[in-house]
Amino acid sequence: MTVAALEGVQVDYDRGRALGPFTLAVRESEIVALVGPSGCGKSTALRLLAGLEQPKSGVVTRTPGRGETAVVFQSPTLAPWLSARANAALPLEFAGVPAAEARRRAGEALARVGLAGAEAARPAQLSGGMAMRVSLARALTTEPKLLLLDEPFAALDEITRRALADDVLKLWQGLQPAIVFVTHNVEEAVYMASRVVVMTKGPGRTAAEVDVEGPLPRPKGFRTSANFRKIVEAVSKALAEGMR
């Protein structure tokens, strides 16, 4: 079952065409990574899927219903005056969920991302990795069918990035939403995704699609396996060709 799709979409800005024509179909519980050079329209494609932008031409199909789609941006975008629990509860409160129930579900979401005991902390008291975990918890409170991640680990150190990649895959295992995430990191894309879509330089189009075989979440040692290295090289080669 397809939960979201872009069919021949094109997006134009004042500076010219930013994306397209570009086509992408996202299946239920699938994890898709979008990789490509800067300015190729990866984040634009994500905004189309989120309903935050409309294409000049082409068709966008999205799962209907409030709370069906959640977005995590590169910056955690937390309200600094609210606790971690209150930040995580915001989508539920906006949806009209009673405050007590929203706080309960927010606490459960924080526990799922490893922040049990930090519910009362304000954003200024959290590390970058912890703040991103709050942002993930906030996105998960509505149990979305489609989770969109726009370079959520870009500002984090490599150790934290790897830990959060494993956290996201464990969270996916429990809720199994379809996930589309944007990254510049080829190894991160291959590690997290079941399918990597490589985009050309802007205006972005599809240069290649590479399937990633292997269990999710990834087993220990997956990054050093011959299969992982082979797929990383295939994606890197497609990326280099798409930049020509």
N, CA, C and O of each residue as an XYZ file, in Angstrom:
976
protein
N       0.837     -1.201      0.000
C       0.000      0.000      0.000
C       0.874      1.254      0.000
O       1.826      1.350      0.775
N       0.554      2.202     -0.859
C       1.288      3.463     -0.941
C       0.679      4.472      0.029
O      -0.527      4.718      0.000
N       1.515      5.054      0.888
C       1.012      6.031      1.857
C       1.227      7.468      1.388
O       0.552      8.380      1.866
N       2.162      7.679      0.457
C       2.399      9.017     -0.084
C       3.122      8.880     -1.420
O       3.870      7.927     -1.641
N       2.887      9.851     -2.308
C       3.530      9.771     -3.617
C       3.671     11.159     -4.232
O       2.830     12.037     -4.039
N       4.745     11.325     -4.967
C       4.961     12.497     -5.810
C       5.001     11.989     -7.247
O       5.779     11.091     -7.568
N       4.178     12.552     -8.098
C       4.108     12.092     -9.489
C       4.436     13.244    -10.432
O       3.616     14.132    -10.661
N       5.652     13.210    -10.972
C       6.071     14.211    -11.932
C       6.028     15.634    -11.412
O       5.730     16.563    -12.162
N       6.325     15.810    -10.126
C       6.205     17.149     -9.531
C       7.350     18.051     -9.983
O       8.477     17.602    -10.188
N       7.027     19.331    -10.133
C       8.018     20.360    -10.412
C       7.748     21.551     -9.494
O       6.602     21.946     -9.281
N       8.830     22.109     -8.958
C       8.723     23.263     -8.063
C       9.650     24.352     -8.574
O      10.835     24.114     -8.808
N       9.105     25.542     -8.746
C       9.878     26.692     -9.206
C       9.910     27.764     -8.127
O       8.901     28.038     -7.477
N      11.090     28.374     -7.945
C      11.249     29.542     -7.088
C      11.681     30.716     -7.968
O      11.842     30.562     -9.179
N      11.866     31.872     -7.365
C      12.287     33.054     -8.131
C      13.617     32.817     -8.833
O      13.857     33.347     -9.918
N      14.480     32.019     -8.211
C      15.802     31.776     -8.786
C      15.765     30.741     -9.904
O      16.766     30.538    -10.590
N      14.640     30.096    -10.093
C      14.530     29.088    -11.141
C      13.926     27.794    -10.613
O      13.399     27.744     -9.502
N      14.013     26.749    -11.427
C      13.443     25.462    -11.018
C      14.287     24.828     -9.925
O      15.509     24.744    -10.039
N      13.619     24.382     -8.857
C      14.314     23.782     -7.721
C      14.208     22.266     -7.721
O      15.073     21.579     -7.178
N      13.153     21.746     -8.327
C      12.917     20.302     -8.269
C      12.122     19.862     -9.477
O      11.154     20.507     -9.881
N      12.559     18.735    -10.050
C      11.714     18.049    -11.001
C      12.067     18.168    -12.463
O      12.942     18.924    -12.885
N      11.319     17.362    -13.214
C      10.232     16.511    -12.731
C      10.756     15.352    -11.865
O      11.768     14.725    -12.179
N      10.035     15.091    -10.772
C      10.485     14.102     -9.796
C       9.301     13.241     -9.377
O       8.210     13.743     -9.107
N       9.539     11.936     -9.328
C       8.497     10.985     -8.955
C       8.999     10.078     -7.834
O      10.123      9.578     -7.884
N       8.166      9.875     -6.836
C       8.527      9.022     -5.707
C       7.258      8.436     -5.099
O       6.300      9.162     -4.832
N       7.250      7.139     -4.884
C       6.145      6.484     -4.180
C       6.702      5.840     -2.920
O       7.724      5.154     -2.964
N       6.027      6.063     -1.799
C       6.469      5.543     -0.507
C       5.454      4.520     -0.022
O       4.275      4.828      0.152
N       5.922      3.313      0.191
C       5.021      2.237      0.602
C       4.899      2.171      2.123
O       5.746      2.684      2.855
N       3.842      1.538      2.570
C       3.574      1.379      3.994
C       4.764      0.713      4.700
O       5.257     -0.318      4.241
N       5.220      1.294      5.804
C       6.303      0.775      6.651
C       7.668      0.762      5.966
O       8.611      0.172      6.494
N       7.790      1.394      4.813
C       9.069      1.449      4.107
C       9.923      2.593      4.650
O       9.396      3.622      5.072
N      11.245      2.409      4.637
C      12.164      3.483      5.007
C      12.945      3.885      3.761
O      13.684      3.082      3.193
N      12.772      5.139      3.344
C      13.396      5.648      2.124
C      14.330      6.792      2.478
O      13.955      7.697      3.223
N      15.540      6.755      1.949
C      16.494      7.850      2.125
C      16.613      8.619      0.819
O      16.702      8.019     -0.253
N      16.614      9.946      0.905
C      16.876     10.806     -0.241
C      18.275     11.387     -0.086
O      18.558     12.085      0.888
N      19.150     11.101     -1.047
C      20.493     11.677     -1.027
C      20.731     12.404     -2.340
O      20.173     12.041     -3.376
N      21.554     13.420     -2.286
C      21.859     14.192     -3.483
C      22.664     15.410     -3.112
O      22.787     15.735     -1.932
N      23.220     16.096     -4.107
C      24.041     17.279     -3.827
C      23.207     18.411     -3.238
O      21.986     18.432     -3.392
N      23.858     19.338     -2.573
C      23.167     20.498     -2.012
C      22.429     21.242     -3.118
O      22.953     21.431     -4.216
N      21.208     21.660     -2.812
C      20.434     22.426     -3.770
C      19.677     21.596     -4.785
O      19.128     22.142     -5.742
N      19.637     20.263     -4.593
C      18.970     19.417     -5.587
C      17.472     19.291     -5.331
O      16.755     18.742     -6.167
N      16.984     19.786     -4.198
C      15.550     19.748     -3.939
C      15.099     18.656     -2.995
O      13.911     18.337     -2.948
N      16.025     18.070     -2.237
C      15.647     16.996     -1.303
C      14.641     17.505     -0.264
O      13.597     16.891     -0.046
N      14.965     18.619      0.366
C      14.072     19.168      1.391
C      12.775     19.669      0.774
O      11.724     19.620      1.413
N      12.841     20.144     -0.448
C      11.623     20.566     -1.141
C      10.691     19.381     -1.338
O       9.484     19.494     -1.125
N      11.250     18.244     -1.744
C      10.442     17.031     -1.903
C       9.793     16.645     -0.574
O       8.636     16.224     -0.535
N      10.551     16.793      0.512
C      10.008     16.456      1.830
C       8.862     17.391      2.206
O       7.859     16.954      2.770
N       9.013     18.675      1.894
C       7.946     19.635      2.202
C       6.685     19.339      1.398
O       5.575     19.535      1.892
N       6.848     18.872      0.171
C       5.682     18.477     -0.625
C       4.957     17.310      0.034
O       3.730     17.303      0.123
N       5.728     16.318      0.497
C       5.130     15.164      1.158
C       4.432     15.561      2.455
O       3.442     14.949      2.856
N       4.966     16.598      3.107
C       4.394     17.065      4.376
C       3.175     17.953      4.168
O       2.451     18.242      5.121
N       2.941     18.387      2.938
C       1.838     19.305      2.683
C       2.170     20.739      3.030
O       1.273     21.574      3.146
N       3.460     21.039      3.198
C       3.890     22.390      3.553
C       4.125     23.257      2.330
O       4.348     24.461      2.454
N       4.078     22.658      1.157
C       4.334     23.358     -0.088
C       3.568     22.654     -1.195
O       3.271     21.463     -1.106
N       3.252     23.413     -2.244
C       2.541     22.857     -3.385
C       3.410     22.949     -4.638
O       4.130     23.933     -4.812
N       3.356     21.943     -5.512
C       4.177     21.986     -6.725
C       3.570     22.897     -7.784
O       2.371     23.173     -7.766
N       4.402     23.355     -8.698
C       3.895     24.118     -9.847
C       3.107     23.191    -10.752
O       2.091     23.585    -11.325
N       3.581     21.949    -10.879
C       2.879     20.958    -11.674
C       3.149     19.585    -11.087
O       4.057     19.416    -10.273
N       2.355     18.600    -11.503
C       2.480     17.264    -10.956
C       1.455     17.032     -9.853
O       0.685     17.925     -9.497
N       1.463     15.826     -9.327
C       0.447     15.418     -8.348
C       1.114     14.940     -7.066
O       2.060     14.153     -7.101
N       0.612     15.424     -5.937
C       1.060     14.978     -4.620
C      -0.080     14.203     -3.977
O      -1.194     14.713     -3.853
N       0.200     12.969     -3.567
C      -0.799     12.155     -2.868
C      -0.296     11.897     -1.463
O       0.816     11.403     -1.275
N      -1.117     12.231     -0.470
C      -0.711     12.070      0.913
C      -1.771     11.311      1.687
O      -2.953     11.359      1.348
N      -1.342     10.605      2.732
C      -2.280      9.945      3.629
C      -3.141     11.005      4.295
O      -2.605     11.910      4.935
N      -4.461     10.920      4.164
C      -5.317     11.951      4.740
C      -5.446     11.799      6.247
O      -5.132     10.754      6.817
N      -5.916     12.873      6.878
C      -6.221     12.793      8.304
C      -5.216     13.520      9.163
O      -4.016     13.485      8.892
N      -5.702     14.179     10.198
C      -4.847     14.907     11.135
C      -3.958     13.926     11.894
O      -4.419     12.892     12.377
N      -2.672     14.274     11.988
C      -1.747     13.435     12.739
C      -1.194     12.256     11.955
O      -0.379     11.497     12.480
N      -1.625     12.086     10.697
C      -1.148     10.960      9.905
C       0.291     11.149      9.446
O       0.990     10.173      9.172
N       0.742     12.416      9.359
C       2.097     12.740      8.934
C       2.775     13.583     10.007
O       2.174     14.516     10.540
N       4.025     13.255     10.322
C       4.805     14.036     11.285
C       6.156     14.379     10.668
O       6.701     13.606      9.880
N       6.693     15.543     11.032
C       7.949     16.028     10.460
C       8.931     16.354     11.575
O       8.572     16.976     12.575
N      10.177     15.923     11.389
C      11.266     16.305     12.284
C      12.297     17.059     11.450
O      12.835     16.525     10.480
N      12.566     18.301     11.837
C      13.479     19.143     11.077
C      14.904     19.033     11.617
O      15.151     18.406     12.647
N      15.833     19.659     10.893
C      17.248     19.618     11.285
C      17.438     20.237     12.663
O      18.232     19.740     13.463
N      16.717     21.317     12.947
C      16.729     21.909     14.275
C      15.564     21.331     15.072
O      14.474     21.171     14.522
N      15.761     21.015     16.347
C      14.671     20.429     17.134
C      13.428     21.306     17.251
O      12.339     20.791     17.505
N      13.569     22.638     17.070
C      12.457     23.595     17.109
C      11.550     23.383     18.326
O      10.331     23.269     18.196
N      12.167     23.333     19.505
C      11.412     23.169     20.735
C      11.073     24.534     21.334
O      11.853     25.480     21.220
N       9.911     24.630     21.969
C       9.548     25.856     22.675
C      10.403     25.964     23.934
O      10.293     25.106     24.810
N      11.252     26.987     24.059
C      12.218     27.044     25.160
C      11.583     27.194     26.540
O      12.205     26.862     27.549
N      10.355     27.688     26.586
C       9.697     27.906     27.883
C       8.914     26.683     28.370
O       8.347     26.703     29.463
N       8.884     25.625     27.567
C       8.132     24.427     27.927
C       9.066     23.286     28.302
O      10.197     23.211     27.821
N       8.592     22.414     29.152
C       9.350     21.215     29.516
C       9.379     20.238     28.347
O       8.663     20.408     27.360
N      10.218     19.214     28.474
C      10.277     18.177     27.448
C       8.907     17.526     27.278
O       8.464     17.292     26.153
N       8.241     17.234     28.386
C       6.914     16.613     28.313
C       5.915     17.531     27.604
O       5.146     17.082     26.754
N       5.933     18.821     27.962
C       4.985     19.761     27.355
C       5.265     19.934     25.865
O       4.332     20.044     25.069
N       6.532     19.959     25.484
C       6.873     20.045     24.062
C       6.365     18.827     23.309
O       5.800     18.950     22.223
N       6.568     17.654     23.888
C       6.150     16.424     23.224
C       4.636     16.314     23.131
O       4.111     15.650     22.237
N       3.939     16.961     24.048
C       2.476     16.883     24.078
C       1.793     17.848     23.115
O       0.593     17.724     22.873
N       2.534     18.805     22.563
C       1.916     19.856     21.755
C       1.039     19.332     20.612
O      -0.088     19.807     20.469
N       1.499     18.375     19.788
C       0.634     17.928     18.685
C      -0.696     17.360     19.171
O      -1.729     17.547     18.528
N      -0.667     16.675     20.292
C      -1.896     16.100     20.827
C      -2.841     17.197     21.324
O      -4.051     17.126     21.108
N      -2.281     18.213     21.992
C      -3.111     19.300     22.482
C      -3.722     20.079     21.323
O      -4.884     20.481     21.383
N      -2.931     20.293     20.258
C      -3.462     20.976     19.079
C      -4.584     20.165     18.434
O      -5.488     20.723     17.813
N      -4.515     18.837     18.587
C      -5.539     17.961     18.010
C      -6.758     17.830     18.917
O      -7.709     17.127     18.576
N      -6.739     18.499     20.064
C      -7.891     18.479     20.944
C      -7.905     17.364     21.966
O      -8.930     17.129     22.605
N      -6.776     16.661     22.137
C      -6.701     15.610     23.140
C      -6.689     16.265     24.529
O      -5.963     17.238     24.733
N      -7.463     15.763     25.474
C      -7.459     16.337     26.836
C      -6.049     16.402     27.415
O      -5.222     15.528     27.157
N      -5.784     17.438     28.195
C      -4.431     17.720     28.674
C      -3.814     16.538     29.420
O      -2.651     16.207     29.187
N      -4.565     15.901     30.304
C      -4.021     14.791     31.088
C      -3.611     13.629     30.179
O      -2.550     13.031     30.361
N      -4.459     13.320     29.205
C      -4.147     12.242     28.270
C      -2.954     12.603     27.396
O      -2.111     11.753     27.108
N      -2.881     13.868     26.971
C      -1.753     14.323     26.146
C      -0.444     14.199     26.922
O       0.567     13.762     26.370
N      -0.459     14.580     28.194
C       0.766     14.489     29.006
C       1.164     13.028     29.218
O       2.347     12.691     29.197
N       0.170     12.168     29.421
C       0.477     10.739     29.610
C       1.131     10.148     28.358
O       2.147      9.458     28.446
N       0.548     10.422     27.212
C       1.092      9.881     25.965
C       2.445     10.500     25.631
O       3.310      9.840     25.055
N       2.627     11.777     25.995
C       3.924     12.423     25.778
C       4.995     11.760     26.640
O       6.121     11.552     26.188
N       4.643     11.429     27.880
C       5.592     10.744     28.759
C       5.978      9.387     28.204
O       7.141      8.991     28.279
N       5.012      8.670     27.646
C       5.310      7.371     27.039
C       6.239      7.528     25.833
O       7.153      6.728     25.635
N       5.996      8.562     25.034
C       6.842      8.794     23.869
C       8.266      9.149     24.285
O       9.225      8.700     23.658
N       8.411      9.952     25.338
C       9.746     10.299     25.832
C      10.471      9.062     26.352
O      11.679      8.921     26.163
N       9.740      8.176     27.002
C      10.352      6.937     27.491
C      10.838      6.086     26.318
O      11.885      5.445     26.409
N      10.075      6.077     25.210
C      10.475      5.280     24.046
C      11.771      5.785     23.429
O      12.516      5.006     22.834
N      12.053      7.096     23.565
C      13.286      7.631     22.990
C      14.396      7.731     24.036
O      15.416      8.377     23.795
N      14.207      7.099     25.189
C      15.258      7.036     26.192
C      15.354      8.234     27.107
O      16.410      8.483     27.687
N      14.262      8.990     27.251
C      14.299     10.194     28.076
C      13.400     10.089     29.307
O      12.968     11.110     29.842
N      13.117      8.878     29.757
C      12.379      8.721     31.012
C      13.193      9.361     32.130
O      14.388      9.096     32.259
N      12.558     10.195     32.931
C      13.256     10.908     34.001
C      13.647     12.318     33.619
O      14.023     13.109     34.484
N      13.565     12.651     32.324
C      13.934     14.001     31.871
C      12.709     14.801     31.440
O      12.834     15.812     30.750
N      11.530     14.348     31.848
C      10.291     14.973     31.377
C      10.189     16.459     31.759
O       9.606     17.249     31.016
N      10.743     16.833     32.890
C      10.601     18.211     33.369
C      11.697     19.142     32.846
O      11.640     20.348     33.084
N      12.680     18.609     32.149
C      13.808     19.427     31.680
C      13.368     20.391     30.586
O      12.552     20.047     29.731
N      13.915     21.598     30.622
C      13.685     22.594     29.570
C      14.737     22.400     28.476
O      15.798     21.838     28.745
N      14.465     22.855     27.241
C      15.412     22.681     26.145
C      16.832     23.156     26.464
O      17.799     22.537     26.020
N      16.973     24.244     27.225
C      18.305     24.760     27.549
C      19.097     23.798     28.418
O      20.321     23.896     28.494
N      18.413     22.872     29.073
C      19.082     21.903     29.946
C      19.428     20.601     29.206
O      20.005     19.688     29.796
N      19.082     20.519     27.939
C      19.287     19.297     27.171
C      20.471     19.407     26.220
O      20.738     20.477     25.673
N      21.174     18.305     26.026
C      22.214     18.263     25.003
C      21.554     18.260     23.631
O      20.335     18.122     23.525
N      22.367     18.413     22.567
C      21.819     18.394     21.211
C      21.118     17.091     20.897
O      20.050     17.080     20.285
N      21.727     15.981     21.321
C      21.120     14.681     21.075
C      19.823     14.496     21.838
O      18.866     13.929     21.310
N      19.782     14.972     23.082
C      18.563     14.856     23.884
C      17.444     15.724     23.310
O      16.284     15.314     23.285
N      17.799     16.928     22.848
C      16.795     17.800     22.241
C      16.205     17.147     20.993
O      15.001     17.241     20.753
N      17.050     16.483     20.194
C      16.541     15.810     19.005
C      15.644     14.637     19.388
O      14.674     14.342     18.690
N      15.965     13.970     20.494
C      15.097     12.891     20.969
C      13.721     13.426     21.386
O      12.706     12.769     21.155
N      13.686     14.610     21.996
C      12.400     15.218     22.331
C      11.616     15.514     21.054
O      10.408     15.287     20.993
N      12.307     16.017     20.044
C      11.651     16.301     18.769
C      11.089     15.025     18.145
O       9.996     15.035     17.578
N      11.838     13.927     18.250
C      11.348     12.640     17.753
C      10.142     12.170     18.556
O       9.167     11.676     17.990
N      10.211     12.325     19.880
C       9.085     11.929     20.726
C       7.839     12.719     20.352
O       6.746     12.160     20.265
N       8.005     14.009     20.133
C       6.870     14.861     19.750
C       6.242     14.367     18.442
O       5.020     14.350     18.296
N       7.097     13.966     17.494
C       6.587     13.470     16.217
C       5.857     12.144     16.364
O       4.947     11.844     15.591
N       6.254     11.346     17.359
C       5.695     10.007     17.515
C       4.426      9.967     18.352
O       3.744      8.943     18.375
N       4.092     11.051     19.040
C       2.940     11.017     19.942
C       1.639     10.719     19.207
O       0.734     10.104     19.772
N       1.540     11.149     17.951
C       0.309     10.918     17.191
C       0.325      9.572     16.462
O      -0.627      9.226     15.763
N       1.428      8.810     16.634
C       1.594      7.525     15.944
C       1.328      7.667     14.448
O       0.415      7.035     13.917
N       2.129      8.503     13.762
C       1.875      8.806     12.352
C       2.120      7.600     11.444
O       2.884      6.694     11.774
N       1.453      7.618     10.299
C       1.700      6.602      9.283
C       2.893      6.972      8.406
O       3.495      6.113      7.763
N       3.228      8.278      8.390
C       4.353      8.768      7.598
C       5.190      9.703      8.456
O       4.685     10.708      8.957
N       6.461      9.380      8.629
C       7.395     10.192      9.409
C       8.449     10.750      8.467
O       9.139      9.994      7.782
N       8.575     12.072      8.431
C       9.499     12.752      7.535
C      10.632     13.374      8.353
O      10.380     14.139      9.284
N      11.863     13.049      8.008
C      13.041     13.515      8.745
C      13.938     14.315      7.809
O      14.467     13.772      6.839
N      14.110     15.599      8.095
C      14.911     16.477      7.231
C      16.277     16.726      7.861
O      16.458     17.675      8.625
N      17.227     15.867      7.534
C      18.602     15.946      8.069
C      18.603     16.142      9.588
O      19.228     17.081     10.080
N      17.928     15.290     10.330
C      17.784     15.531     11.772
C      19.067     15.378     12.564
O      19.151     15.855     13.695
N      20.079     14.716     11.989
C      21.316     14.468     12.744
C      22.475     15.339     12.265
O      23.601     15.172     12.735
N      22.224     16.253     11.348
C      23.311     16.984     10.683
C      24.184     17.770     11.647
O      25.389     17.891     11.427
N      23.594     18.311     12.718
C      24.358     19.159     13.637
C      24.988     18.383     14.789
O      25.567     18.983     15.695
N      24.882     17.056     14.765
C      25.349     16.241     15.880
C      26.683     15.577     15.561
O      27.043     15.404     14.397
N      27.411     15.208     16.612
C      28.671     14.511     16.429
C      28.413     13.083     15.947
O      27.294     12.581     16.051
N      29.450     12.436     15.421
C      29.282     11.137     14.773
C      28.772     10.063     15.734
O      27.933      9.245     15.355
N      29.264     10.057     16.959
C      28.815      9.041     17.922
C      27.332      9.205     18.216
O      26.590      8.223     18.255
N      26.893     10.457     18.426
C      25.480     10.711     18.699
C      24.624     10.382     17.488
O      23.529      9.837     17.625
N      25.128     10.715     16.286
C      24.397     10.405     15.051
C      24.130      8.912     14.947
O      23.015      8.490     14.639
N      25.162      8.118     15.208
C      25.006      6.660     15.077
C      24.031      6.118     16.122
O      23.228      5.230     15.835
N      24.113      6.659     17.325
C      23.208      6.207     18.377
C      21.762      6.544     18.030
O      20.862      5.729     18.234
N      21.542      7.750     17.504
C      20.183      8.146     17.144
C      19.664      7.369     15.941
O      18.467      7.094     15.852
N      20.552      7.013     15.012
C      20.135      6.181     13.877
C      19.584      4.854     14.381
O      18.545      4.389     13.912
N      20.281      4.247     15.333
C      19.784      2.992     15.920
C      18.490      3.216     16.687
O      17.596      2.371     16.655
N      18.379      4.360     17.385
C      17.152      4.662     18.123
C      15.960      4.772     17.171
O      14.887      4.236     17.447
N      16.155      5.469     16.050
C      15.066      5.632     15.087
C      14.622      4.284     14.539
O      13.425      4.040     14.383
N      15.577      3.408     14.247
C      15.224      2.086     13.717
C      14.484      1.247     14.765
O      13.578      0.487     14.424
N      14.866      1.382     16.025
C      14.146      0.661     17.075
C      12.722      1.205     17.229
O      11.777      0.443     17.433
N      12.583      2.521     17.130
C      11.250      3.123     17.192
C      10.406      2.677     16.003
O       9.217      2.390     16.142
N      11.033      2.624     14.842
C      10.324      2.146     13.650
C       9.834      0.711     13.852
O       8.723      0.367     13.448
N      10.653     -0.111     14.470
C      10.289     -1.507     14.686
C       9.003     -1.619     15.500
O       8.204     -2.531     15.288
N       8.807     -0.685     16.433
C       7.617     -0.742     17.263
C       6.372     -0.223     16.568
O       5.328     -0.875     16.604
N       6.464      0.954     15.926
C       5.297      1.593     15.327
C       5.163      1.317     13.832
O       4.058      1.335     13.289
N       6.284      1.063     13.173
C       6.359      0.759     11.744
C       5.684      1.805     10.850
O       4.889      1.443      9.983
N       5.985      3.098     11.047
C       5.514      4.088     10.080
C       6.378      4.010      8.814
O       7.494      3.493      8.850
N       5.867      4.515      7.727
C       6.741      4.762      6.572
C       7.624      5.953      6.950
O       7.150      6.913      7.557
N       8.894      5.888      6.594
C       9.833      6.971      6.908
C      10.510      7.432      5.622
O      10.982      6.618      4.828
N      10.552      8.739      5.429
C      11.374      9.334      4.373
C      12.314     10.304      5.055
O      11.873     11.205      5.768
N      13.622     10.123      4.841
C      14.558     11.050      5.467
C      15.604     11.534      4.475
O      16.037     10.815      3.574
N      15.986     12.778      4.684
C      16.976     13.453      3.844
C      18.311     13.442      4.566
O      18.382     13.725      5.761
N      19.360     13.115      3.840
C      20.700     13.133      4.429
C      21.733     13.372      3.337
O      21.515     13.030      2.175
N      22.863     13.965      3.725
C      24.015     14.076      2.826
C      24.991     12.923      3.042
O      25.949     12.762      2.285
N      24.745     12.131      4.069
C      25.673     11.090      4.480
C      25.277      9.759      3.846
O      24.259      9.174      4.215
N      26.074      9.283      2.898
C      25.746      8.060      2.161
C      25.699      6.859      3.096
O      24.787      6.038      2.995
N      26.663      6.741      4.004
C      26.674      5.604      4.922
C      25.446      5.618      5.822
O      24.873      4.565      6.101
N      25.040      6.780      6.273
C      23.843      6.898      7.100
C      22.604      6.464      6.318
O      21.732      5.782      6.856
N      22.530      6.859      5.054
C      21.405      6.484      4.208
C      21.317      4.973      4.051
O      20.240      4.392      4.189
N      22.450      4.335      3.763
C      22.466      2.885      3.544
C      22.184      2.152      4.845
O      21.527      1.111      4.836
N      22.665      2.675      5.957
C      22.457      2.018      7.243
C      20.990      2.050      7.651
O      20.479      1.064      8.181
N      20.311      3.154      7.417
C      18.962      3.326      7.941
C      17.853      2.909      6.979
O      16.762      2.550      7.423
N      18.104      2.950      5.685
C      17.018      2.803      4.720
C      16.926      1.412      4.120
O      17.909      0.674      4.047
N      15.724      1.079      3.695
C      15.533     -0.125      2.883
C      15.624      0.211      1.406
O      15.752     -0.679      0.565
N      15.558      1.516      1.091
C      15.715      1.962     -0.302
C      16.330      3.354     -0.301
O      15.882      4.239      0.428
N      17.359      3.543     -1.123
C      18.018      4.839     -1.234
C      17.710      5.418     -2.607
O      17.979      4.792     -3.632
N      17.141      6.622     -2.615
C      16.858      7.325     -3.861
C      17.929      8.400     -4.039
O      18.045      9.316     -3.225
N      18.709      8.275     -5.114
C      19.792      9.217     -5.407
C      19.272     10.254     -6.388
O      18.726      9.908     -7.435
N      19.440     11.526     -6.048
C      18.944     12.614     -6.891
C      20.076     13.304     -7.633
O      21.209     13.338     -7.154
N      19.771     13.851     -8.800
C      20.740     14.592     -9.591
C      20.940     15.980     -9.000
O      20.212     16.379     -8.091
N      21.919     16.716     -9.510
C      22.049     18.104     -9.113
C      20.801     18.862     -9.559
O      20.075     18.420    -10.450
N      20.561     20.031     -8.915
C      19.325     20.751     -9.159
C      19.151     21.204    -10.591
O      20.126     21.523    -11.271
N      17.897     21.235    -11.057
C      16.692     20.779    -10.361
C      16.658     19.257    -10.251
O      16.823     18.547    -11.243
N      16.444     18.772     -9.041
C      16.606     17.361     -8.751
C      15.633     16.450     -9.489
O      14.431     16.704     -9.569
N      16.203     15.388    -10.016
C      15.439     14.299    -10.613
C      16.015     13.005    -10.060
O      16.990     13.046     -9.310
N      15.451     11.878    -10.401
C      15.965     10.608     -9.895
C      17.136     10.148    -10.747
O      16.996      9.937    -11.952
N      18.301      9.993    -10.107
C      19.469      9.474    -10.802
C      19.525      7.955    -10.697
O      19.920      7.277    -11.645
N      19.128      7.421     -9.542
C      19.161      5.969     -9.328
C      18.365      5.635     -8.082
O      18.152      6.489     -7.222
N      17.925      4.386     -7.988
C      17.318      3.843     -6.774
C      18.058      2.569     -6.419
O      18.248      1.695     -7.265
N      18.475      2.466     -5.169
C      19.272      1.325     -4.723
C      18.568      0.670     -3.539
O      18.355      1.308     -2.509
N      18.211     -0.590     -3.685
C      17.611     -1.344     -2.580
C      18.704     -1.805     -1.620
O      19.798     -2.181     -2.039
N      18.392     -1.771     -0.339
C      19.349     -2.187      0.692
C      18.798     -3.442      1.359
O      17.807     -3.379      2.088
N      19.429     -4.559      1.113
C      18.984     -5.809      1.727
C      19.564     -5.940      3.131
O      20.668     -5.472      3.411
N      18.810     -6.575      3.991
C      19.281     -6.787      5.360
C      18.193     -6.474      6.352
O      17.280     -5.706      6.047
N      18.268     -7.057      7.544
C      17.238     -6.856      8.562
C      17.270     -5.453      9.149
O      18.321     -4.818      9.228
N      16.097     -4.982      9.560
C      15.950     -3.719     10.277
C      15.272     -4.009     11.610
O      14.276     -4.733     11.638
N      15.782     -3.465     12.719
C      17.019     -2.691     12.878
C      18.253     -3.497     12.461
O      18.205     -4.723     12.359
N      19.347     -2.791     12.226
C      20.558     -3.428     11.737
C      21.249     -4.245     12.828
O      21.315     -3.811     13.978
N      21.756     -5.407     12.480
C      22.495     -6.212     13.458
C      23.873     -5.614     13.726
O      24.382     -4.820     12.936
N      24.459     -6.001     14.835
C      25.802     -5.535     15.180
C      26.780     -5.955     14.080
O      26.740     -7.088     13.601
N      27.646     -5.039     13.692
C      28.627     -5.339     12.661
C      28.147     -5.086     11.249
O      28.887     -5.337     10.298
N      26.911     -4.590     11.083
C      26.378     -4.369      9.739
C      27.213     -3.368      8.958
O      27.421     -3.530      7.756
N      27.697     -2.321      9.646
C      28.471     -1.286      8.957
C      29.792     -1.820      8.388
O      30.330     -1.253      7.437
N      30.306     -2.892      8.956
C      31.592     -3.419      8.477
C      31.421     -4.615      7.546
O      32.408     -5.215      7.121
N      30.186     -4.961      7.230
C      29.954     -6.123      6.363
C      30.286     -5.790      4.909
O      30.242     -4.630      4.499
N      30.617     -6.816      4.146
C      30.933     -6.629      2.727
C      29.727     -6.102      1.965
O      29.878     -5.285      1.057
N      28.530     -6.561      2.324
C      27.321     -6.112      1.644
C      27.092     -4.621      1.857
O      26.729     -3.904      0.925
N      27.307     -4.151      3.099
C      27.144     -2.728      3.393
C      28.109     -1.899      2.566
O      27.710     -0.911      1.950
N      29.373     -2.292      2.546
C      30.373     -1.535      1.802
C      30.049     -1.521      0.311
O      30.247     -0.508     -0.360
N      29.550     -2.643     -0.206
C      29.201     -2.729     -1.628
C      28.078     -1.759     -1.978
O      28.129     -1.091     -3.010
N      27.066     -1.684     -1.118
C      25.944     -0.796     -1.395
C      26.352      0.665     -1.248
O      25.915      1.511     -2.028
N      27.181      0.966     -0.258
C      27.693      2.327     -0.092
C      28.426      2.770     -1.353
O      28.244      3.894     -1.819
N      29.250      1.890     -1.901
C      29.984      2.232     -3.124
C      29.032      2.436     -4.296
O      29.250      3.328     -5.116
N      27.979      1.624     -4.390
C      27.010      1.757     -5.486
C      26.273      3.094     -5.389
O      26.073      3.769     -6.399
N      25.871      3.476     -4.174
C      25.188      4.756     -3.990
C      26.129      5.908     -4.270
O      25.731      6.889     -4.899
N      27.376      5.812     -3.814
C      28.368      6.871     -4.036
C      28.632      7.067     -5.536
O      28.771      8.192     -6.014
N      28.697      5.961     -6.254
C      28.918      6.035     -7.697
C      27.735      6.701     -8.393
O      27.930      7.546     -9.267
N      26.515      6.334     -8.019
C      25.322      6.942     -8.603
C      25.255      8.435     -8.276
O      24.835      9.242     -9.105
N      25.674      8.793     -7.057
C      25.675     10.191     -6.655
C      26.664     10.990     -7.484
O      26.355     12.099     -7.922
N      27.845     10.441     -7.703
C      28.841     11.118     -8.520
C      28.361     11.304     -9.951
O      28.583     12.358    -10.548
N      27.709     10.295    -10.501
C      27.170     10.396    -11.856
C      26.050     11.407    -11.928
O      25.922     12.123    -12.922
N      25.226     11.478    -10.878
C      24.113     12.416    -10.875
C      24.546     13.858    -10.742
O      23.766     14.761    -11.044
N      25.775     14.103    -10.295
C      26.276     15.468    -10.130
C      26.906     16.010    -11.408
O      27.257     17.188    -11.482
N      27.046     15.156    -12.405
C      27.673     15.617    -13.657
C      26.736     16.537    -14.441
O      27.098     17.016    -15.516
